[in-house]
Amino acid sequence: MNWSDPSDNLLVHGDNLPVLLSMQSKYSQLFSLAYLDPPYNTGSRKADAYDDAMPSLKWREFLNERLAAIWPLMTQDGVVMIQIDDRELGTVLEVLAHHKRRLINHVVVKMSELSGVKMTHARARLPKLKEHLLIVGVGPSSKLRNVRVPKDPEKLRSYCRYYSQVVINPSAPLEQWRLEPVRRVAARDWGWDAQASDAQVELVALKIKHAKQLVYRTNNALIAASPGQGIRPIISPEGVDYVAWDDKQMLFLSDHLDEPLGDLWTDVSTINLNKEGGVRFRHSKKPEKLMRRCIKLATEPGDWVLDPFAGSGTTAAVATQLGRRFVTIEQGEHARTVVRKRLDTLDTAYRFLVP
């Protein structure tokens, strides 16, 4: 293919290996993220775009060739993500070791429910609910962005119990802050009815709504070593700002509505996935929530994202929604019938190329 200088989003209808190889001159060191969702080598021979019943050695070579073609396209601090199930997980890890690439994280993602065909084998083995997301650094400076996720609703409700005081005048200087019990403020100012049947549920909702004013006292060695009275600012030797409340630290509920993302993702739902993006795709459609998280972990707005196994076009669609640019490749006919339809509904500008 005769590539022009990168400027447009691209959907390429063709075999990804020759396409990736032909991109090397114009797209060198462009992509901050490459997301690979290759065929899992399930042993099935459906009328799909990729052979999903390869001998293991052939599958290894299939992946090896494509990774070798992808590395030159990545920025030096870029990230490659490979999603796979149990069948060829070991093979992927061996190929990555052969390429001498650093595994930043091995994430386990819940990708199924306890229902469907898998349950017919439940007497003989545990149903498969998970898949693996291998996050690989292209170079020594590759790293992930800080992503936080909302606390589980039950966990958040329990956590809210500790926050029982309200800052009445948060715009005043710290030393002038006045505190009142949350129940008094909620009844007086927020329309809370303590006698209602759902009073406790409503109180939690009000705490979350006014989270910037809800506070709690907790131990902090720095503040304990700097005795004083009242509410006042304290700066640690490392330059971290704290709010002291007498001899303890003042925490704000607004800072704890979410929590750091770990390497076990159980909050990605695959229920009714066929409705996402306005297109139907029977096999291996990935949730937009999953791709949104992956893209935010590895890129900033304006960065380029590469997906050589487009499938239903989830990566390209979410990249567009998040203000990233994309090149996505698909050799199946659904490049025309599914991916194009999905991108067109977003009214995104892209070029459709056929080698």
Secondary structure by P-SEA (a helix, b strand, c coil): cccccccbbbbbcccaaaaaaaacccccccccbbbbbccccccccccccccccccaaaaaaaaaaaaaaccccccccbbbbbbbcccaaaaaaaaaaaaccccccbbbbbcccccccccccccccccccbbbbbbbbccccccccbbbbcccaaaaaaaacccccccccccccccccccccaaaaaaccccccccccaaaaaaaaaaaaacccccbbbbbaaaaacccccbbbbbcccbbbbbbcccbbbbbcccccbbbbccccccccccccccccccccccccccaaaaaaaaaacccccbbbbbcccccaaaaaaaaaacccbbbbbccccccccaaaaaaaacbbbbbbcc
